[in-house]
């Protein structure tokens, strides 16, 4: 998932009394641009209709059948208007596309405004948008209103649309694994599975006893366990950690990988305390960190809602995500706070390699040396997008915002993996989060990608989203 770009089907709209050369040029220019930007794409053969474009409803039907035959090979449609285009043909072609549609219209040039050279795509784009609204066809239209495919501004639009398409594709058919029951004390992470299912998100559950049984069936000489031990040793610093704890964590890592593969899970949320510490003497934080680092979304405390949020954010950013606590104020600064968790933060988001420790907080309950597995460190400074999700009255409700992690210091004795976040109007954000009944967790991913996530969530997926 990480770094994967969307594939597009390209549609060319036509009005027959405009020059045929517009279509040939657009086909060549769009092909060049998409290839240069690293996107796979497909186009209707030129011989299938006049110039491989669509004007009439009959030609629209040909294009619609082309999309049906190509189902699964494209994540979005680029509706290209080299000239005014025909709205009736467009709606016949794309009414059942089932994916996001980006409308791009060519600009006219001021020195080529004679009737035989004028495009009128500026006007035609309105007609397409109008008819799509009448028919209920969802579409995306970005600024500027007209833009040439070779323009850097079109490249920016395509990047936005790529992120949007990745989110829609991933969220439409998502499987989240709940490993272990919700911790009794954390009613805050309760979620409505039926509401999720109505939006294409399936929750698969398994008991911790099953996970522990799978671990017991794995011996230390198992090749998978050996490989996992080596992977974990390379991933972070294990100085001072007993070999027995590393071995148990490796077996748990292999067992979780088995479950993910068997159930084809796209994300997991794990019951991470307190049975693991009492019965096994380990904490799974480092395993979640490593999984997140390789793009397998993993949330702790059976927070399925934030696992879902993490998938959406990471799909948009093309990067990793993590689940953190809204944890501490940062002195007297109203726009800063400390975001923290015990260690599921992926290495890519940390300032340097982490270090595995005993769980300093749970040690108060289970004793020292009985909860090795926290990956401690600091979160690096960079821009972030953040979100979280709850279910309410059958609906999926998110908030979505942007901020940054700073280089501000955190006391050396602060436990876990944490960073100082600066979020504009933070106090208002916290009021919104609290009054809406959102949980104490928040998901983050690198970069400012809230805009495409918002459009994907609201327009194409039907979620309720509050911008904060």
Helices and strands as residue ranges (DSSP letters): E 8-13, H 21-36, E 41-43, G 46-48, G 50-52, H 57-69, E 76-81, H 87-94, E 100-105, H 121-135, H 152-172, E 174-179, G 187-189, H 193-198, E 201-206, H 208-216, H 223-235, H 243-263, E 267-270, H 275-275, I 276-280, H 285-293, E 297-300, H 304-317, E 321-330, E 333-341, G 347-349, E 355-357, H 363-366, E 374-378, E 382-392, E 395-405, E 417-422, H 426-435, E 441-446, H 450-455, I 456-460, E 464-467
